[in-house]
Structures are given as structure tokens and as C-alpha cells.
Amino acid sequence: MAVKYVPYYKEPISGQALLDNFTRTKRTLKYADNEKVIEKIERGLPLYETVVTEVVGQNPDNLVIRGECLSACAYLKENNIKVDLVYIDPPFASGADYAKKIYIRKNPKIAKAIKEADQTLDDEELKSFEEKMYGDIWNKEAYLNWMYENLMAIKSVMSDNASIYVHLDWHIGHYVKILMDEIFGEDNFRNEIIWTFGGKGLSNSKTNFVRNFNAIYYYGLSNDSYLNLRSGNIAKSVIDRFGKYMDENGRIYFRDLENSGEKIELQKAKKAFIKANGKEPTSDDIARDYGTYGSLLKDVWNDIPIVRQNDFYNEYVDYATQKPEKLLERIIKSSSTENMVVADFFGGSGVTAKVANDLNRKFIHVDVGINSIETTRDRLISSKANFKILDIKDGVNLYRNPIQTMEKLNKLIPGLVKDDTIDKFWEGIIFDSVLGKIPVYVPNLMDSSTKILDIVMINKIINQEIIKLDDTIKKVIIYYIDIIDQKEIKDFIKDNLKIDIEIELKDLKEILSETIVDDIIEYHIDSNKLYIDTFISDRLYRKIDEYNEKIKLQTNKKTTNIEISPEGLELIELISLDCTSKKGPWHSDEEIKIDKLGYIINKGVKTDAFFDGTIAFKKKPLRIKVRNISGDESITIIK
């Protein structure tokens, strides 16, 4: 349950364009009571207990936060932390699912167990079930509602002169642009930046042109919002090539020198050109350099390919929708200076945080996915960043991955089955021998607006959904993740439920917490080394068994079974030792990560050493943390 609710920022800019076909659930909450519309405006952002789970470096100001955008913004607002630049790359409402490949490491003791070093669990059904990071599946109204409340929350923590860049594509960008006009003000709209990313583009049909760009909507909250139009590669290339032969506005001297008759300086500039290009400048060269290298940064960016192309491939961390560092470098250089705070509330692979740190900016990374937090953590350690990892107790920490958990709810809730005879509002039914069908409501873990059971939600259930059920239904079950006040809810049900039906309230967290099972680590210590004797991951074993069973049924598929050695060491991705404390925030005093080929990355530094099941230490470890190849982490106190 939320500790309290932090008031929102001021209302959206008045007189701007509005979308009226969806409700704005967080700003104004409405419900009907005896034909009278009652508004509840004071709820605000839910503030939850927040725990520091790891500290990297000394007194870090940078934050890596696992939690939803709303609850992260509540934390920032409560602690008076302001953001100077926001870049977000939220889901695009594209209808796509995004999964992460799971690589089986090379077994350090029995190499023949895995035939190839990079064998992967790459069966499509397994990927989508095992490691789906999120499902970008929305109806338009729900998506816009969700975006509205998140953008309002983000605005509440932006400084007065901050800037925001929202990265979208053709699916929903034009609608979000209207929302941003309302929230940030049409007059504060600066650019629709077109990023054309090269390659073959995206097209599965003969009915449309090849799609080959994303749009980035850029707003500055005031005329004083920082903007450097000569940031990034263009300005640097001018300086590198021409040095002092560039005027204070970034223009090449050639044309001005010709017109002014300053022959000596013109010759110097031409010599600089010859040195850079190996030839005399022609009139075309002079015009080109003046027009291209001397111009301001334009709103069409066609010089940055996607991560998996050309020289950007080495950035790739097997993360869906990952964006190139050059793209974020240009945005961060354009709209911030050193020591400003850069935030990404849908942080994904951590590229924003990583680049911000490289450019001496402070950073805030937020995401709900454990894979995002782990990937970002590892990238930042490799970049020698200082930061804290925070876990917001907003319900996200109780399930490993929202989209995976939603898909598994039928198994998590005993007896729950789908039933097409009831409205899709209900997740399914439980059949009782006495009561018959019992409809079950489950909040959508991907939609924070449904997570809190308050008067508004229970009123909707009573007056819109229960009345649709037929007369044979005697009971419904309502699951919740968070609840405003259980007594208040029960009193409201008693006063407003007009039909003879029982409503049972159940805490979904109790079911989710029961599904969390730690991996088993057996080890021994000899001298200054810790040896992993056996690693057992019941969850991974089950998924590999499921994969192998599917292979048996697919007789036409040339794929061999995945076999895991008795030691199970090929299922380990990272080992960390805390030699500082047995409790509280984690201190990774010694750490190794095993890449997909079995080589060791020691505290972020790649080596040519092969993982042999051991980790060395200088000071006796007090705790050991092991991360499996799916991203689950288990902590064991050293005996």
C-alpha cells in the first residue's frame, strides 16, 4: 500500500488542443453516485517505501530505479530531485512482443554437454514465454491514458527550464504529440526530429512504402531551455578539420574571406582544407563546406544507423529496441551541460544513463523490468560509473516480469480458467461445486491505473461490470495489488451494491510472492577462492524441459535437445561477493560476469580467462549473489 500520495504538478496548459475520447485517470477521477458525478482530484502520485539494494562507488548521486514511472516520479518529487533533460523511448503501441535471447554458457567442467559455445534457447515459443521483456499491446484509448498520466508525472519533476524528447514511431506518435501540446504547451514545441536509421527498413506488405524512420518530439519548458545547435558530430568535425578557420557561429571562412579580400587568411583556410582532403578546394567545395559543415544541426538525422549496423554493433547487449549511443550523445549534448540531471523513465538497455555518465552528466534510469536493471547495472560498472540501485516497493518487485506474469496468471490462481461467456473485463472464472461460476477480476500489471483498488475502481466494478453478469452468478473475486483502505472499500460495497452477490477481495501479492523460488547454490571456500560446486535453478530446468518436449513434437525441426551438466554451472551469468556487510545494500567487492562464450568479465573489464567455476577474493566474503542466465538473482549468506 502506498505510504501517501504526492500531489501532481499544476494543471496542463489551458487553451491547448485536447483529446476527449479517453479519460485522464490520474488528474481527475470521476464516478457516479446516485446520478451525481463526484470528482476526486487529490490522489496524486503513489509514494511507496523505497529500499537501496546496491551501492556502486562512493557517495553516488546517480540513480538506477526499479519501479513504475509514476512511483519513481513520486520518489523524486518527495525528495525534491529535479530533472533537467528527459529522454524516453516508451512502448510504441505497435502490437509487438519483445523477448530476450537466453544463452547457455559453455560448461567449464564438461564441455561436451554443449555442442556450440553460443547455443541459445531461441525457439520462438520459448523466447516469448521465458524471457519476454514486455508486450507492446494496447488499445489506443488505454495507451493514451497511460501515456498521459506518465507524462504528467514526468513534468512534475522537471526543472523550470528542462527539455523532454519523446521517441515514438508511426503507430501512435501523432496522437501523443497532441497530448504533449496539452501537457507542455504548443508554444513549447520545438521540433519533430526525424531519425532515419538506414538498413532495409520495415515492410511486410506490398501496400505501403518501406518504413525507415522514427519521430522524436522535442519540447522545451521555457525559452531558457538549454539548446546547443552545434552539438554532436557536426560541430566536432568542423573543429577537427578547420580549427581556427571557423567563425564564432560555426561557419567556414572561405566565402567570407573571398568577399572581404583577406587573401592571407583565405590561403590559410585553403591549406587547412587541402590537409584535410588532399586536394584544392573548388567553388563547389567552398559552397559545400559553408552550407553543410557551417550550418546548424537540422531536424532530420540520417547519419546514425541502428545499433546492429556497421560500427555500432559492438554496443549491442541483446536487448530489444536498444538505441545507439550516438543518438543519445547528440540529444544529451544538444540539451544539457555537464552536471545537469538526465533521466530516462523507460530506460531499457541503459543507453541514456551510460552516455550521460560518459558526458559527465548525472543520470536517473527507471524501468520495471529486472533485465533492464541488470543490463544497465553491468553497462554502468563497465563505464566506471557511481550509482545507487533503488527498489520501489510498488508491487513490481513481486513479479519478475509483468508480461510474463500476466501470461501465467491462469496457473498462479488455483482453478482459474478462461470463459468466453463472460465479459473480457474478467480474467476468467473459478468453478465452485456449490456456487457454480465465480468470475475473477485481476488488475493488468502493465497498466498502473488498474493496480490500485480505490472507490473509483470498485464503483466501476459494481455499477458497470457486475450488473452485466447473469442471475446465476452468486459471487465474484476481486484481486488487487494495492488498496486505498480496505474498510472504506468494504463500506462502499455494503452501501452501494444493489444486488445479492458476494464480493471477495484478495491480495494478488500473496500469490505472486509464493512463486518466487531462489536458486540453490552449493559452494566451498579454499584459501582465497570460492568454488561453486553445484548450481540448481528449478525454474530454468523446467523451461529447458519444456523446450526439449517441444523439440520432440517438432519432428521436422533439426534441433538437438539442450542438456545441462549435473553441476549446472553453464546456467550462471554473474557471481558477486559482498565482503563488507551481511545485510543492507549490496556491495560488490568482487565480481565476475560470464559472457555467452564462457569468458570472464572482471568488474566490467573483459578478459581472455575462461570461467572455471571459481571467484577469487582478497577479504573473506560475507554474502554471495549468483545471477542465472535468465536474470534471476539469489543471495546466500556465507557460513
Long-range contacts (C-beta under 8 A, 24 or more apart in sequence): 1-482, 1-483, 1-484, 2-46, 2-47, 2-48, 2-394, 2-452, 2-482, 3-47, 3-48, 3-49, 4-47, 5-42, 5-43, 5-44, 5-45, 5-46, 5-47, 5-74, 6-44, 6-45, 6-46, 6-47, 6-74, 6-77, 6-78, 7-42, 7-44, 7-45, 8-44, 8-45, 8-152, 8-153, 8-156, 9-152, 9-155, 9-156, 12-152, 12-182, 12-183, 13-182, 13-183, 13-184, 13-185, 13-186, 16-181, 16-182, 16-185, 16-186, 17-178, 17-181, 17-182, 17-186, 18-178, 18-182, 19-144, 19-175, 19-178, 19-179, 19-182, 21-141, 22-141, 22-142, 22-144, 22-145, 22-148, 23-145, 24-145, 24-148, 24-149, 24-152, 25-145, 25-149, 25-449, 26-70, 26-148, 26-149, 26-152, 26-153, 26-449, 27-148, 27-149, 27-152, 29-454, 29-456, 30-456, 31-455, 31-456, 31-459, 31-460, 32-459, 32-463, 33-459, 33-496, 40-455, 40-456, 43-454, 44-74, 45-70, 45-71, 45-73, 45-74, 45-77, 45-153, 45-156, 46-70, 46-71, 46-74, 46-394, 46-452, 46-482, 47-71, 47-74, 47-75, 47-78, 48-74, 48-75, 48-392, 48-393, 48-394, 49-392, 49-393, 50-75, 50-390, 50-391, 50-392, 50-393, 51-390, 51-391, 51-393, 52-388, 52-389, 52-390, 52-391, 52-584, 52-585, 53-389, 53-390, 53-391, 53-585, 53-586, 54-377, 54-388, 54-389, 54-585, 54-586, 54-587, 54-588, 55-388, 55-389, 55-585, 55-586, 55-587, 56-377, 56-380, 56-381, 56-385, 56-386, 56-387, 56-388, 56-389, 56-588, 57-385, 57-386, 57-387, 58-386, 59-386, 60-385, 60-386, 60-387, 60-388, 61-362, 61-386, 62-353, 62-357, 62-362, 62-363, 62-364, 62-380, 62-385, 62-386, 62-387, 62-388, 63-363, 63-364, 63-365, 63-387, 63-388, 63-390, 64-347, 64-350, 64-353, 64-365, 64-373, 64-376, 64-377, 64-380, 64-387, 64-388, 64-389, 64-390, 65-364, 65-365, 65-366, 65-367, 65-389, 65-390, 65-392, 66-366, 66-367, 66-368, 66-370, 66-373, 66-389, 66-390, 66-391, 66-392, 66-396, 66-397, 67-366, 67-368, 67-390, 67-391, 67-392, 67-394, 67-396, 67-397, 68-368, 68-392, 68-394, 68-396, 68-448, 69-150, 69-153, 69-154, 69-345, 69-346, 69-366, 69-448, 70-149, 70-150, 70-153, 70-448, 71-392, 71-394, 71-448, 72-345, 72-364, 72-366, 72-392, 73-153, 73-154, 73-156, 73-157, 73-345, 74-153, 75-390, 75-392, 76-157, 76-364, 77-156, 77-157, 81-157, 81-341, 81-364, 82-157, 82-158, 82-159, 82-162, 82-341, 83-154, 83-157, 83-158, 83-159, 83-162, 83-341, 83-342, 83-343, 83-364, 84-158, 84-159, 84-161, 84-162, 84-163, 84-226, 84-336, 84-340, 84-341, 84-342, 85-162, 85-163, 85-164, 85-165, 85-331, 85-332, 85-335, 85-336, 85-340, 85-341, 85-342, 85-343, 85-361, 86-154, 86-158, 86-162, 86-163, 86-164, 86-165, 86-342, 86-343, 86-344, 86-345, 87-164, 87-165, 87-167, 87-328, 87-331, 87-332, 87-342, 87-343, 87-344, 87-352, 88-154, 88-164, 88-165, 88-166, 88-167, 88-344, 88-345, 88-346, 89-167, 89-321, 89-323, 89-344, 89-346, 89-348, 90-147, 90-150, 90-166, 90-167, 90-168, 90-346, 91-134, 91-136, 91-138, 91-143, 91-346, 92-136, 92-168, 92-169, 92-171, 92-172, 92-173, 93-136, 93-138, 93-140, 93-143, 93-171, 93-172, 94-136, 94-169, 94-171, 95-136, 95-137, 95-171, 96-136, 96-137, 97-128, 97-132, 97-134, 97-135, 97-136, 97-137, 97-403, 98-132, 98-133, 98-134, 98-135, 98-136, 98-320, 98-321, 99-127, 99-128, 99-130, 99-131, 99-132, 99-133, 99-320, 100-127, 100-131, 100-132, 100-133, 100-318, 100-319, 100-320, 100-371, 101-127, 101-131, 101-318, 102-127, 102-130, 102-131, 102-629, 102-630, 103-318, 103-596, 103-629, 104-562, 104-564, 104-570, 104-571, 104-629, 105-569, 105-570, 105-571, 105-572, 105-573, 105-594, 105-596, 105-598, 105-611, 105-629, 106-570, 106-597, 106-598, 106-610, 106-611, 107-565, 107-567, 107-569, 107-570, 108-569, 108-570, 108-598, 108-610, 108-611, 108-612, 108-613, 109-565, 109-567, 109-569, 109-613, 110-565, 110-567, 113-563, 113-564, 113-565, 113-570, 114-562, 114-563, 114-570, 115-560, 117-596, 117-597, 117-598, 118-596, 118-597, 119-562, 120-596, 121-543, 121-544, 121-547, 121-562, 123-547, 123-550, 123-551, 123-559, 125-550, 126-543, 126-546, 126-547, 126-550, 129-404, 129-407, 129-543, 129-546, 130-404, 130-543, 130-630, 131-371, 131-401, 131-404, 131-630, 131-631, 132-401, 132-403, 132-404, 132-407, 133-319, 133-320, 133-369, 133-371, 133-372, 133-401, 133-403, 134-368, 134-369, 134-401, 134-402, 134-403, 134-446, 135-403, 135-406, 135-446, 140-172, 140-175, 142-447, 143-172, 144-172, 144-175, 144-176, 144-179, 145-449, 146-447, 146-448, 146-449, 147-176, 147-179, 148-179, 148-183, 149-448, 149-449, 150-345, 151-179, 151-180, 151-183, 151-184, 152-183, 154-343, 154-345, 155-183, 155-184, 157-343, 158-221, 159-221, 160-221, 160-222, 160-224, 161-220, 161-221, 161-222, 161-224, 161-225, 161-226, 162-220, 162-221, 162-225, 163-190, 163-218, 163-219, 163-220, 163-221, 163-225, 163-226, 163-227, 163-335, 163-336, 164-218, 164-219, 164-221, 165-193, 165-216, 165-217, 165-218, 165-331, 165-335, 166-216, 166-217, 167-214, 167-215, 167-216, 167-323, 168-214, 168-215, 168-216, 168-217, 169-211, 169-213, 169-214, 169-215, 170-211, 170-215, 173-215, 173-217, 176-217, 177-217, 180-217, 180-219, 184-219, 184-221, 185-219, 188-219, 188-220, 188-221, 188-222, 189-217, 189-218, 189-219, 190-218, 190-219, 190-220, 190-227, 191-216, 191-217, 191-218, 191-299, 192-216, 192-217, 192-218, 192-299, 193-217, 193-218, 193-299, 193-300, 193-301, 194-299, 194-300, 194-301, 195-301, 195-304, 195-327, 196-300, 196-301, 196-302, 197-304, 197-305, 197-306, 197-309, 198-302, 198-305, 198-306, 198-309, 199-305, 199-306, 199-309, 216-331, 218-335, 220-335, 225-335, 226-335, 226-336, 226-337, 226-340, 227-334, 227-335, 228-333, 228-334, 228-335, 229-296, 229-297, 229-334, 230-296, 230-297, 231-297, 231-330, 231-333, 231-334, 232-297, 232-326, 232-329, 232-330, 232-333, 232-334, 233-303, 233-326, 233-330, 234-293, 234-297, 235-297, 237-293, 238-293, 238-294, 241-272, 241-273, 241-276, 241-293, 242-269, 242-272, 242-273, 242-276, 242-293, 243-272, 245-269, 245-272, 246-294, 249-294, 250-294, 250-296, 251-290, 251-294, 252-286, 252-289, 252-290, 252-293, 252-294, 254-281, 254-286, 254-289, 254-290, 255-286, 255-287, 255-290, 258-286, 297-330, 297-334, 301-327, 301-330, 304-330, 315-351, 317-349, 317-375, 317-379, 319-348, 319-349, 319-371, 319-372, 319-375, 321-348, 321-349, 322-348, 322-349, 322-351, 323-348, 323-349, 323-351, 324-351, 325-351, 325-354, 325-355, 325-358, 328-352, 328-355, 328-356, 329-355, 329-358, 329-359, 332-356, 332-359, 332-361, 333-359, 336-361, 347-372, 347-376, 348-372, 349-375, 349-376, 349-379, 350-375, 350-376, 350-377, 350-379, 350-380, 353-379, 353-380, 353-385, 353-387, 354-379, 354-380, 354-383, 354-385, 357-383, 357-385, 358-383, 363-387, 368-396, 368-402, 369-401, 369-402, 370-400, 370-401, 370-631, 370-632, 371-401, 371-631, 374-574, 374-627, 374-631, 374-633, 378-574, 378-593, 378-604, 381-588, 381-591, 381-603, 381-604, 382-601, 382-604, 382-605, 383-604, 384-604, 388-585, 389-586, 394-451, 394-482, 395-445, 395-451, 395-481, 395-482, 395-509, 398-509, 398-512, 398-513, 398-516, 399-445, 399-512, 399-515, 400-516, 400-631, 400-632, 402-445, 402-446, 403-445, 403-446, 405-445, 405-512, 406-444, 406-445, 406-446, 408-515, 409-442, 412-511, 412-512, 412-515, 413-440, 413-442, 413-479, 413-511, 416-440, 422-469, 423-465, 423-468, 425-465, 426-465, 426-476, 430-477, 432-475, 435-474, 435-475, 436-472, 436-473, 436-474, 437-472, 437-473, 438-473, 438-474, 438-475, 438-476, 438-477, 439-469, 439-473, 439-476, 439-477, 440-476, 440-477, 440-479, 441-465, 441-476, 441-477, 441-478, 441-479, 442-479, 442-508, 443-479, 443-480, 443-481, 443-508, 445-481, 451-480, 451-481, 451-482, 452-480, 452-481, 452-482, 452-483, 452-484, 453-478, 453-480, 453-482, 453-483, 453-484, 453-489, 453-505, 454-483, 454-484, 454-489, 455-484, 455-488, 455-489, 455-492, 458-489, 458-492, 458-493, 459-492, 459-496, 461-503, 462-493, 462-496, 462-497, 462-503, 463-496, 466-497, 466-499, 466-501, 466-503, 467-499, 469-501, 473-501, 474-500, 474-501, 474-502, 475-501, 475-502, 475-503, 475-504, 476-501, 476-502, 476-503, 476-504, 477-504, 477-506, 478-503, 478-504, 478-505, 478-506, 479-506, 479-507, 479-508, 479-511, 480-505, 480-506, 480-507, 480-508, 481-507, 481-508, 481-509, 483-507, 518-634, 518-635, 519-626, 519-628, 519-632, 519-634, 520-634, 521-624, 521-626, 521-634, 521-636, 523-624, 523-636, 525-621, 525-638, 528-616, 528-617, 528-618, 529-614, 529-615, 529-616, 529-617, 530-575, 530-577, 530-614, 530-615, 530-616, 530-617, 530-621, 530-624, 531-613, 531-614, 532-567, 532-569, 532-572, 532-575, 532-613, 532-614, 532-615, 532-626, 533-567, 533-613, 534-566, 534-567, 534-568, 535-567, 535-568, 535-569, 535-571, 535-572, 535-626, 535-628, 536-568, 537-568, 537-571, 537-628, 537-630, 537-632, 539-630, 539-632, 540-571, 540-628, 540-629, 540-630, 543-630, 567-613, 569-611, 569-613, 571-628, 571-629, 572-611, 572-626, 572-627, 572-628, 572-629, 573-627, 573-628, 573-629, 573-631, 574-625, 574-626, 574-627, 574-633, 575-615, 575-624, 575-625, 575-626, 575-627, 576-624, 576-625, 576-626, 576-627, 577-615, 577-617, 577-621, 577-623, 577-624, 577-625, 578-621, 578-622, 578-623, 578-624, 578-625, 579-617, 579-618, 579-619, 579-620, 579-621, 579-622, 580-622, 581-622, 581-623, 582-622, 582-623, 582-637, 586-623, 586-625, 586-635, 588-625, 589-617, 589-619, 589-621, 590-615, 590-616, 590-617, 590-618, 590-621, 591-615
